[in-house]
Amino acid sequence: MANEAKHTKINIFSYLKGDKMIWAIAGLLAIFSFIPVYSASSNVAYLYGDGSTFQYLVSHFIHLFLGFAIIYAVHKIPYHYFRGLSILMIPIVILLLLYTLAQGTTIDGANASRWIKIPIINKTFQTSTLASVVLMIYVARYLSKIHSKKVTFKETILPLWLPVGVILALILPANFSTTAIIFAMVLMLVFLGGYPLKYLGIIIASGALFLLLFGLTAKAFPGVFPNRVDTWISRVENFANNEDTEADYQIERAKIAIARGGVVGTGIGKSVQRNFLPQSSSDFIFAIIVEEMGLVGGISVMLAYLFILFRLIIVSTKANTVFGKLLVIGVGLPIIFQALINMAVAVELFPVTGQTLPLISSGGSSIWMTCLALGIVQSVSAKREEIKQQEEIETEEESENPLDVLSEAL
């Protein structure tokens, strides 16, 4: 009976290819996320619901279930297919961003230019999260194509920087923080991909100039992008000057929550600041984690993401192609970067950005796109495992006893 159970266990895990540690940490973060989400959702439940947080727990479970289904499905796709898919997806993403930007309405007081509604399930989806993943795959594809080749800046404008510029320009009006993060990640990837440093300076200067022109245009015609530039400027100024604003209110509540947590926390479900902190189940969920689980819980979460980073570096190093190496870094590193920004905002090391904590915060778009990225990483790792197994089989065949081979032949 024990052997049968063991055999079943082996069969179940044999379907999960790729880096086992990434599977494990992602699964642990997902399971762990139910605790802070269930606790932190009470504020939203009382404001917008009937006071029950159970529905938010169910919604979070569905998002995670679909997310891990995405990881499983994507990690079964040979990663070299993503080269062609990225070319096909770029125009689709641009159309989605145009449609999103054209809406110009609001959802619960927030700028709806960030989201589109999915008709069948009546849910919203943040198109910039999909655009980020697709763009990083596309950039990795192009860099692998020009690897070890001498290129001029002029040659890279149309195939590389035009798609990057168009996508960032479409995200910028409604979401400056996401635009800045994607731009930083693209610069990081092209740097690691061996793109000439002298050209990177031109790109950075061009980006800064475009941002300046956009700001001046928005100021001159405030009806086109209402309050966006003023919001960005005020957030940076308030962060630097410690002035009292709504963003500062959020930060102050987050710091109170962290201070109350101490070393071991107040206990699971005993957060007080969840009742006062806006976005406590998404943007500021790290503060609730520290309040309830203390410094121990906060550091444990941070170490989990850093361990994923460690595994990403290993998978990238062992990838058998340049595209595979760049692909892992391109889609994987933004997950860690986003997590660190979320935690930095909670402790006032960074201005409020609205970035969620990957795999922990509530919200479908973030979870699904994080899982899409992890599925791509696992696809690269699975290919390496396949090659390794094939090499082991060939080695065993070559090491067969020559006498046995001769005997079989006779």
WOUR-V98549 format. One record per pair of residues at least 12 apart in sequence whose ideal C-beta (glycine too) atoms are under 10 Angstrom apart, sorted by the first residue. I is the first residue (numbers start at 1). J is the second residue. Records with the same first field share a line. If there is no record, write none. Layout:
I=J + J
This chain:
15=72 + 76
16=71 + 72 + 75 + 378 + 382
17=72 + 75 + 76 + 378 + 379 + 381 + 382 + 383 + 384 + 385 + 386
18=71 + 75 + 76 + 315 + 374 + 375 + 377 + 378 + 379 + 380 + 381 + 382 + 383 + 384 + 385
19=75 + 308 + 311 + 312 + 314 + 315 + 318 + 328 + 374 + 377 + 378 + 380 + 381 + 382 + 384 + 385
20=311 + 378 + 381 + 385
21=307 + 308 + 310 + 311 + 314 + 315 + 381
22=71 + 75 + 307 + 308 + 311 + 312 + 314 + 315 + 332 + 374 + 377 + 378 + 381
23=68 + 71 + 72 + 75 + 311 + 374 + 378 + 381
24=307 + 311
25=303 + 304 + 305 + 307 + 308 + 310 + 311 + 359 + 374
26=67 + 68 + 71 + 304 + 308 + 335 + 358 + 359 + 370 + 371 + 374 + 377 + 378
27=64 + 68 + 71 + 359
28=300 + 304 + 359
29=64 + 301 + 304 + 305 + 308 + 339 + 357 + 358 + 359 + 360 + 370
30=60 + 61 + 63 + 64 + 65 + 67 + 68 + 359 + 360 + 367 + 371
31=64 + 359
32=289 + 293 + 297 + 300 + 301 + 304 + 359 + 360
33=60 + 61 + 63 + 64 + 281 + 285 + 289 + 301 + 357 + 358 + 359 + 360 + 361 + 362 + 367
34=57 + 60 + 61 + 64 + 360
35=268 + 269 + 288 + 289 + 292 + 293 + 297 + 360
36=268 + 269 + 271 + 274 + 280 + 281 + 285 + 286 + 287 + 288 + 289 + 290 + 291 + 292 + 293 + 297 + 301 + 357 + 360 + 361 + 362
37=53 + 56 + 57 + 59 + 60 + 61 + 63 + 64 + 280 + 281 + 282 + 285 + 288 + 360 + 361 + 362 + 363
38=53 + 54 + 56 + 57 + 60 + 268 + 269 + 281 + 362
39=53 + 268 + 269 + 270 + 271 + 274 + 280 + 281 + 285 + 288 + 289 + 291 + 292
40=53 + 56 + 271 + 273 + 274 + 275 + 277 + 279 + 280 + 281 + 282 + 284 + 285 + 287 + 288 + 289 + 291 + 292 + 361 + 362
41=53 + 54 + 55 + 56 + 57 + 59 + 60 + 274 + 280 + 281 + 282 + 285 + 362
42=56 + 269 + 271 + 274 + 275 + 280 + 281
43=271 + 273 + 274 + 275 + 276 + 277 + 278 + 279 + 280 + 281 + 288
44=56 + 274 + 278 + 279 + 280 + 281 + 282 + 362
45=281
46=275
47=108 + 275 + 278
48=108
53=281
56=281 + 362
57=362
59=123 + 362 + 363 + 364
60=281 + 360 + 361 + 362 + 363 + 364 + 367
62=121 + 123 + 364 + 367
63=123 + 362 + 363 + 364 + 365 + 366 + 367 + 368 + 371
64=359 + 362 + 364 + 367 + 368 + 371
65=367
66=121 + 364 + 367 + 368 + 371
67=359 + 364 + 366 + 367 + 368 + 369 + 370 + 371 + 372 + 374 + 375
68=359 + 367 + 371 + 374 + 375
69=368 + 371 + 375
70=367 + 368 + 369 + 370 + 371 + 372 + 373 + 374 + 375
71=368 + 370 + 371 + 372 + 373 + 374 + 375 + 376 + 377 + 378 + 379
72=371 + 375 + 378
73=371 + 372 + 375
74=371 + 372 + 373 + 374 + 375 + 376 + 377 + 378 + 379
75=374 + 375 + 376 + 377 + 378 + 379 + 380 + 381 + 382 + 383
76=375 + 378 + 379 + 382
77=375 + 376 + 379 + 382
78=379 + 380 + 382 + 383 + 386
79=137 + 319 + 321 + 323 + 324 + 327 + 328 + 375 + 376 + 377 + 378 + 379 + 380 + 381 + 382 + 383 + 384
80=141 + 321 + 323 + 324 + 327 + 379 + 380 + 383
81=379
82=133 + 134 + 137 + 138 + 140 + 141 + 323 + 324 + 327 + 331 + 376 + 379 + 380
83=137 + 138 + 140 + 141 + 142 + 144 + 145 + 323 + 327
84=141
85=134 + 137 + 138 + 141
86=133 + 134 + 135 + 136 + 137 + 138 + 139 + 140 + 141 + 142 + 163 + 327
87=134 + 137 + 138 + 141 + 142 + 159 + 163
88=134
89=130 + 131 + 133 + 134 + 135 + 137 + 138
90=131 + 134 + 135 + 137 + 138 + 163 + 164 + 166 + 167
91=163 + 166
92=130 + 131 + 134
93=127 + 128 + 130 + 131 + 132 + 133 + 134 + 135 + 138 + 163 + 166 + 167 + 170
94=131 + 134 + 163 + 166 + 167 + 170
95=127 + 170
96=116 + 125 + 127 + 128 + 130 + 131 + 134 + 170
97=113 + 116 + 127 + 128 + 130 + 131 + 166 + 167 + 168 + 169 + 170 + 171 + 174
98=127 + 166 + 170
99=116 + 127
100=112 + 113 + 114 + 115 + 116 + 125 + 126 + 127 + 128 + 131 + 170 + 171 + 174 + 175
101=113 + 114 + 127 + 169 + 170 + 171 + 172 + 173 + 174 + 225
103=115 + 116 + 117 + 174
104=173 + 174 + 224 + 225 + 226
107=124
110=124 + 174 + 354
111=173 + 174 + 175 + 225 + 226 + 227 + 228 + 231
112=124 + 174
113=127 + 128 + 170 + 171 + 173 + 174 + 175 + 225 + 228
114=126 + 127 + 128 + 129 + 171 + 173 + 174 + 175 + 178 + 354 + 365
115=127 + 128 + 174 + 365
118=364
121=364
123=364 + 365
124=363 + 364 + 365
125=364 + 365 + 368 + 369
126=174 + 175 + 178 + 356 + 363 + 364 + 365 + 366 + 368 + 369
127=170 + 171 + 174 + 365
128=167 + 168 + 170 + 171 + 172 + 174 + 175 + 178 + 179 + 181 + 182 + 365 + 369
129=178 + 182 + 334 + 338 + 356 + 363 + 364 + 365 + 366 + 367 + 368 + 369 + 370 + 372 + 373
130=365 + 368 + 369 + 372
131=167 + 168 + 170 + 171 + 178 + 182 + 369
132=167 + 171 + 178 + 179 + 181 + 182 + 185 + 186 + 330 + 331 + 334 + 338 + 369 + 373
133=182 + 330 + 331 + 334 + 368 + 369 + 370 + 372 + 373 + 376
134=163 + 167 + 331 + 369 + 372
135=163 + 164 + 166 + 167 + 168 + 171 + 182 + 185 + 186 + 189 + 330 + 331
136=182 + 185 + 186 + 188 + 189 + 326 + 327 + 329 + 330 + 331 + 332 + 333 + 334 + 373 + 376
137=323 + 326 + 327 + 330 + 331 + 372 + 373 + 376
138=159 + 160 + 163 + 164 + 167 + 186 + 330
139=160 + 161 + 163 + 164 + 185 + 186 + 187 + 189 + 190 + 193 + 195 + 326 + 327 + 330
140=189 + 190 + 192 + 193 + 322 + 323 + 324 + 325 + 326 + 327 + 328 + 329 + 330 + 331 + 376
141=159 + 160 + 323 + 326 + 327 + 330
142=156 + 159 + 160 + 161 + 163 + 164 + 190 + 193 + 195 + 323 + 326
143=156 + 160 + 189 + 190 + 192 + 193 + 194 + 195 + 322 + 323 + 325 + 326 + 327 + 330
144=193 + 321 + 322 + 323 + 324 + 325 + 326 + 327
145=159 + 160 + 322 + 323
146=159 + 160 + 193 + 194 + 195
147=193 + 194 + 321 + 322 + 323 + 325 + 326
148=194 + 322
149=194
150=196
151=195 + 196 + 199
152=196 + 199
153=195 + 196 + 198 + 199 + 200 + 202 + 203
154=199
156=190 + 195 + 196 + 199 + 203
157=199 + 202 + 203
160=186 + 190 + 195 + 199 + 203
161=186 + 190 + 199 + 202 + 203 + 206 + 207
164=182 + 183 + 186 + 187 + 190 + 203 + 207
165=183 + 203 + 206 + 207 + 210
167=179 + 182 + 183 + 186
168=180 + 182 + 183 + 186 + 207 + 210 + 211
169=210 + 214
171=183
172=210 + 211 + 214 + 218 + 225 + 228
173=214 + 218 + 224 + 225 + 228 + 229
174=225 + 228
175=228 + 353 + 354
176=211 + 214 + 215 + 228 + 229 + 231 + 232 + 235 + 353 + 354
177=232 + 235 + 341 + 345 + 350 + 351 + 352 + 353 + 354 + 355
178=338 + 353 + 354 + 355
179=207 + 211
180=207 + 211 + 232 + 353
181=334 + 337 + 338 + 341 + 353 + 355
182=334
183=203 + 204 + 207 + 211
184=334 + 337
185=329 + 330 + 331 + 333 + 334 + 337 + 338
186=203 + 207 + 330 + 334
187=200 + 203 + 204 + 207
188=329 + 330 + 333 + 334 + 337
189=326 + 327 + 329 + 330 + 331 + 333 + 334
190=203 + 326 + 330
192=316 + 325 + 326 + 329 + 330 + 333
193=322 + 325 + 326 + 329 + 330
194=322 + 326
211=229 + 232
214=228 + 229
215=228 + 229 + 230 + 232 + 233
216=229
217=229
218=230 + 232
219=233
231=247
232=351
234=246 + 247 + 351
235=247 + 248 + 351 + 352 + 353
236=351
237=351
238=251 + 351 + 352
239=251 + 345 + 348 + 349 + 350 + 351 + 352
240=351
242=348
245=352
246=278 + 352
247=278 + 345 + 351 + 352
248=348 + 352
249=276 + 277 + 278
250=276 + 277 + 278 + 279 + 280 + 283 + 284 + 287 + 345 + 346 + 352
251=277 + 284 + 287 + 345 + 346 + 347 + 348 + 351 + 352
252=273 + 276 + 277 + 348
253=272 + 273 + 274 + 275 + 276 + 277 + 278 + 280 + 284 + 287
254=273 + 277 + 279 + 280 + 283 + 284 + 286 + 287 + 288 + 290 + 291 + 345 + 346 + 347 + 348 + 352
255=273 + 287 + 346 + 347 + 348
256=272 + 273 + 276 + 277 + 287 + 291
257=271 + 272 + 273 + 274 + 276 + 277 + 280 + 284 + 286 + 287 + 288 + 289 + 290 + 291 + 292 + 346
258=273 + 286 + 287 + 288 + 289 + 290 + 291 + 294 + 295 + 298 + 346 + 347 + 348
259=273 + 287 + 290 + 291
260=272 + 273 + 287 + 290 + 291 + 292 + 294
261=273 + 287 + 288 + 289 + 290 + 291 + 292 + 293 + 294 + 295 + 296 + 297 + 298
262=290 + 291 + 294 + 295 + 296
263=294 + 295 + 296 + 297
264=292 + 293 + 294 + 295 + 296 + 297
265=289 + 290 + 291 + 292 + 293 + 294 + 295 + 296 + 297 + 298
266=290 + 291 + 292 + 293 + 294
267=291 + 292 + 293 + 294
268=289 + 292 + 293 + 297
269=292
270=291 + 292
271=287 + 288 + 289 + 290 + 291 + 292 + 293
272=291 + 292
273=287 + 288 + 291 + 292
274=287 + 288 + 291 + 292
277=291 + 346
279=352 + 354 + 356 + 361 + 362 + 363
280=362
281=356 + 360 + 361 + 362 + 363
282=342 + 354 + 355 + 356 + 357 + 360 + 361 + 362 + 363 + 366
283=342 + 345 + 346 + 352 + 353 + 354 + 355 + 356 + 357 + 361 + 363
284=342 + 345 + 346 + 352 + 356 + 357 + 361
285=301 + 342 + 346 + 356 + 357 + 360 + 361 + 362
286=298 + 301 + 302 + 339 + 342 + 343 + 344 + 345 + 346 + 347 + 356 + 357 + 360 + 361
287=342 + 343 + 345 + 346 + 347
288=346
289=301 + 343 + 346 + 357 + 360
290=343 + 346 + 347
298=343 + 346 + 347
301=339 + 343 + 357 + 360
302=339 + 340 + 343
304=339 + 359 + 360
305=335 + 336 + 337 + 338 + 339 + 340 + 342 + 343 + 357 + 358 + 359 + 360
306=336 + 339 + 340
308=332 + 335 + 336 + 339 + 358 + 359 + 374 + 377
309=332 + 333 + 335 + 336 + 337 + 339 + 340
310=336
311=328 + 332 + 377 + 381
312=328 + 329 + 331 + 332 + 333 + 335 + 336 + 374 + 377 + 380 + 381
313=328 + 329 + 332 + 333
314=328 + 381
315=327 + 328 + 329 + 332 + 377 + 378 + 380 + 381 + 382 + 384
316=328 + 329 + 330 + 332 + 333 + 377 + 380 + 381
317=384
318=380 + 381 + 384 + 385 + 387 + 388
319=377 + 380 + 381 + 383 + 384
320=380 + 383 + 384 + 386 + 387 + 388
321=380 + 383 + 384
323=380
324=377 + 379 + 380 + 381 + 383 + 384
325=380
327=373 + 376 + 377 + 379 + 380
328=373 + 376 + 377 + 378 + 379 + 380 + 381
329=377
330=373 + 376 + 377
331=369 + 370 + 372 + 373 + 374 + 375 + 376 + 377 + 380
332=373 + 374 + 376 + 377 + 380
333=373
334=358 + 369 + 370 + 373
335=358 + 359 + 366 + 369 + 370 + 371 + 373 + 374 + 377
336=358
337=355 + 358
338=353 + 355 + 356 + 357 + 358 + 361 + 366 + 370
339=355 + 356 + 357 + 358 + 359 + 360 + 361 + 370
340=355 + 357
341=353 + 354 + 355 + 356 + 357
342=354 + 355 + 356 + 357 + 358 + 360 + 361
343=355 + 357
356=370
357=370
358=370 + 371 + 373 + 374
359=371 + 374
